[in-house]
Amino acid sequence: MIWNNKFSYPRTTRSFENGVRKYEINNEKLPSVTSVLSATRSPEELASLKLWEQRVGEVNAKKIKNEASTRGSALHAYVEDFLRGRVNESFFESDEQYKSMANQIITNGIKGSLTEIWGVECNLYYPQKFGGQADIVGVYDGVESILDLKQANKPKKESYIQDYFLQISAYSLAHNYVYKTNIQQGVILMCTVDNYFQKFVIQNDVLEMYQNLFLGRLKKFQELNKK
């Protein structure tokens, strides 16, 4: 694994306006990719989320979301520390949940596959359209790629993580546009709380399909926010 700081990723400030997360980049306030996707969920997705909240209870649902957010942030930070050489691998065995989950991702998803790192926690944007932050950008299995790290309470089917594919496709659009790259692969590395690792990869025509689907969601978001 080598670092190749070939691109200069911008600094950004973040804010919330009317429930929408905004990235301020180059004097533009752009809606985040996650806000675009959240605001344009289908009626079926919204109904499913509501049923889940009713089933577990409002208080418990909030607790589950907060715990997942905290665990996800810690997992991301640990993987970044590993990539930057700040983690001693002799301490890979850990009782801390987020560390054991991160180590599954490192061992099964990163080592031997991520050969070149262009950046970690990279601020990306598509001028006048959207902004966001990619977990890892680089060369994965010989292909220029966007990588996203995810944690979950239980294993996922591809049909359950369509928004994850849309997210990485949006980042690939932004990176290719601004930096004139040819990213043709999106990779999701995921681990559950009981240390079950999963990897999902979309490439070429499939990635392009999700790019177009995201642009459709973006158009819907823009129309909603004109009202």
N, C-alpha and C positions, 0 to 999 in steps of 0.2 A: 504494500500500500504506500503510495507516494502522494504528497501534497503538490498540487500544481495550481498556484494562485494566479491563474491566467485571466481572470475576470475581476473587475472591481465592483462588488455589490454595494448598492447605496445604503446609507444609514436612513432610518425612518423614525418617525414618531407615530404613535397610534392613539386613536381616540374613538369614542362612541358618540354617534349623533343619531337620535331617533331610533335607537336600537341597532344601528348599523355600525360595525367596526370599520374604521377608516385608516388607511395608510397614507401618510403624507410624504410623498417622494417627489423631489424636483418641483416643489411648490404646487403639486397637485394633491388633492385629497381624493383618494380612490377607495371604493368599497372593497372589502376583503373578499377573497374567493369563498370563504366559509359563510360570510354574510349573504352573498349572492345565492348560494345553495340553500341556506336555511330559509330565506325569504321566498323561495320558489319551489318549496316542497309540494308534492302532489297531494290531493285530498286523501288518498289512500295512506300515504306516509304520515300525514297529520293525524288521521284517525287511529293508526296503529300506535303512534306515540301516546295519544290520549288514553287509549285502552291500557297501555302499559302503566302509565301514571296512576290510573284508577285502580289497577290490580295491586300495585305495590304500595299505594298511598302517596299523597303529595309530599309529606315530610320525608318518607323513606326514599322517594324518587330523587328529591333534592340532595339527600345525603349520598346516594349512589353516584350521582353526577359529580358532586364535589370531590368524592374520594377518587373517582376515575380521573378527574382533571389533575388532582395533586399527584397521583401515581404516574400519570402520563408525563407531566413536567419533569418529575424526578428521573424517569426512565430516559427521556431525551437528553437531559443534562449528563447522565452517566455515560451514555453512548458517545456523546460529544467529547467527554473527558477521555474516553478510550481512544477515539480517533486522533485526539491531540497528544496522545502519549502520557496522559496524566493518571492512568489507571494501572496499578501493578497487578498483572494477571495471576499472581500467586494468591490474590485475595478474591478470585472469581467465585469461590464457594461462599455464599452469603445467606444468612437467614432473612435479610431484608427483601421483601417481596419484589420491589421495583428493580433491585439489583439482579436478582435471579432471573427475572423476566428479560432485563437488558442483556444479560449474559447469554441467554438462549438466542436472542437476535444477533448478537455479535458472533457467537460460535457457529450458528447454522445459516445465518443470512449475510454476514459481512465478510468474514474471513475467507480468503480464497476467491472471492467474487468481486469485491470492491477493490479495484487495482489502482485507481487514480481518483483523488478527491479535489474537486474544484472549489468547494465551499460547504460549510455546515451552517444551518440556520440562516440561509441566504434570503435576503429581502429581494423580492422580484416584483415587477410591475409591467403592465401593458399600458402605455400612455393613453390617457383619457378613458380607460376602460376599467381596470381592476388592479389590485395589489395583493401580496401575500408573502408567505415565508415558507420556503422549501427546506425540509429537514437536511437532505444531503443532495448535492449535485456532483456528478462525476462520471467515471467509466465503470460500468458494472457488467461483468461477463463479456468484456470487450466492446460494449455498446454505450454510447453517450446516454446518460439516464438521469431521471429525477427519482429520488428515493423518499418514501414516506414511512415513518415509524409509527406503529399503532399498538395500543394495548386493548385488551378486551376481557370481558368476564367469561365468555365462552367462545368456542370456535365459530368461525363465520363461513357461510357459503358466499360465492361470488355475487349471487343475486341480492345479498344483504348489504353489500358494500359499494354499490354503484356510485354513491357520492364521493367515496375515496378515489375511485377511478377518474371521476370528473375533476376532482381537486388536482391530482397530479397532471392531468391533461391540460388544465388551465396554466399550471406552472411551466409546463413544456412550451406552450404557446408563447408565454411571456418571455421565457429565456431565449427561444429561437428568434423572436422578433427583435429584442433589444440587443442581444449579443451575436446575432447571425450564426447561431449554432444549428446543429441538425439532430437534436434530441429526438430519438425515435422509440424510446422505451421508458415506461413507468413501472416502478417496483414498489410494492407494499410489503414491508416486513412487520409481522404481527406476532404478539405472544399473549396468551391468556394468563389469568391470575394463577392457574395451576401449571404454568410453564409449558403449555402446548404451543409450539411454533408453527406459523403458517407463512407461506410466501405466495404472493400473487403478482403476475407479470402481464402487462399489456404492451404490445409492440405494433409498430408500423400501421397497417390499415385499421387495426382495432383502436390504437391510440388516436388515430385521426378521427375515427368515428366519435370517440368520447370528446375530442376537442370540439367537434361540430355540435355535439349535444350540449356542451358547456356554453358555447356561444349562443345557443338557443335559450338556455336558462338566463344568461346575461341579458339578452334582449328582453325577456319577460321581466326581469328585475328592473331594468331601465324604464319599461312601460309602467310598472307599478309605482315607481318613484316619481313619475311625471304627474301623477294624479294629486 
